Amino acid sequence: MSISNFIDENLKKELPFVVFRKGEHSKGIGYFQKEPENEGSFELDAPRFVFAPFNNEHESLSILLQNAKKEVFDTETNLEISKKQIVEETIVSEREYHVNLVRKGIDSIKGSDLRKVVLARKEQKEVGDLDPFITFQKMCARYPNAFVYLWYHPNSNIWMGATPERLIALKNNKFDVMALAATQEYTNTLEVSWGTKEREEHQFVVDYISDKINDFNIEVSKTYTVKAGSLLHLRADIEGEISKDSEGLEALINRLHPTPATCGLPKELAKDFILNNENFNREFYTGFLGELRPGTSDLYVNLRCMKVEGTKVSIFVGGGVTKDSDSEKEWLETVAKAKVMRNVL
Ligand SMILES: C=C(O[C@H]1C=CC=C(C(=O)O)[C@@H]1O)C(=O)O
């Protein structure tokens, strides 16, 4: 059976599956659950592929690897990618809502202890009959460095994305956390300068992560510029080691998630602002996903993603707001980020 057949079969039977391809890899991996999960029948630390929401008070979904069929396949890299330019179809009311939301965020930062808040929006689009696997293949071809995935669970519907951000990788007790933030459009060079607002919004992420895990003997890299599709971001890597008697990976994730790359600073103030002011539910956008195994795990932040429901997709995009933000620029940044998914539809 081909991967497409496995996908069709699991969708028909409403059984969870995930198909993913890591950055710089040509092989994709699929885990297809064979039968409905028997609640409570598994060990808490059983190896799984986890799909966690933004709001850590909400339930995470998982596919238990031991109950799933594993398929390794070649991803299509020679796929004809349409170079057509996306026609801007700015919906005036969406622009207005987002610009006002950002202004409210800036006012709140100026008048309280809030220092950064990541504000997002949801863009809906009619797409007709979308073939999830072809869309996945298009994402693999267009975004070779991204973690590309296609996920389905009856409790979440179909999600897919091409994220540039790893939350944490763990191997032999050594871990690697990515601090990614700040955005500008790529114009054929990595030699760009970054403004004060961008450097500060990224530094907030580095400082927060370093502070949360400073008991793990960490090393923080220099900040450098990375390309993600047609965008550039600032990145730093924080490496450390989990000692034998320290808490496990899940506790470490709880300290980190959500970082100021997706929520803000201080975390609880920013989260309250988001939950009270964004006009949609983030669900799994800015949550995290990936393989969780004792000893070796690889988790990514769910960015540049969309949810598919029948003939409609919802694309989720946001950006970090600080005291120096310009509301119009923040809007345009979300338009640029939305193209990452719109380019493959
Ligand atoms: C929240 C998003 O991106 C984050 C990651 C990189 C750059 C970001 C920024 O420039 O605001 C965000 O922190 C998103 O893509 O929806």
The ligand as a MOL file (V3000), in Angstrom:
LIG
                    3D

  0  0  0     0  0            999 V3000
M  V30 BEGIN CTAB
M  V30 COUNTS 16 16 0 0 0
M  V30 BEGIN ATOM
M  V30 1 C 4.3430 33.2430 16.1720 0
M  V30 2 C 4.9510 33.0090 15.0100 0
M  V30 3 O 6.3050 33.0650 14.8410 0
M  V30 4 C 7.2110 33.1810 15.9520 0
M  V30 5 C 8.5020 32.5830 15.5250 0
M  V30 6 C 9.4240 33.3310 14.7990 0
M  V30 7 C 9.2420 34.7210 14.6750 0
M  V30 8 C 8.2550 35.3570 15.3610 0
M  V30 9 C 8.1010 36.8390 15.2640 0
M  V30 10 O 8.8710 37.4890 14.5200 0
M  V30 11 O 7.2070 37.4100 15.8710 0
M  V30 12 C 7.3820 34.6370 16.3190 0
M  V30 13 O 7.9440 34.7620 17.5900 0
M  V30 14 C 4.1890 32.6290 13.8040 0
M  V30 15 O 4.8160 32.3080 12.7770 0
M  V30 16 O 2.9320 32.5970 13.8530 0
M  V30 END ATOM
M  V30 BEGIN BOND
M  V30 1 2 1 2
M  V30 2 1 2 3
M  V30 3 1 2 14
M  V30 4 1 3 4
M  V30 5 1 4 5
M  V30 6 1 4 12
M  V30 7 2 5 6
M  V30 8 1 6 7
M  V30 9 2 7 8
M  V30 10 1 8 9
M  V30 11 1 8 12
M  V30 12 2 9 10
M  V30 13 1 9 11
M  V30 14 1 12 13
M  V30 15 2 14 15
M  V30 16 1 14 16
M  V30 END BOND
M  V30 END CTAB
M  END
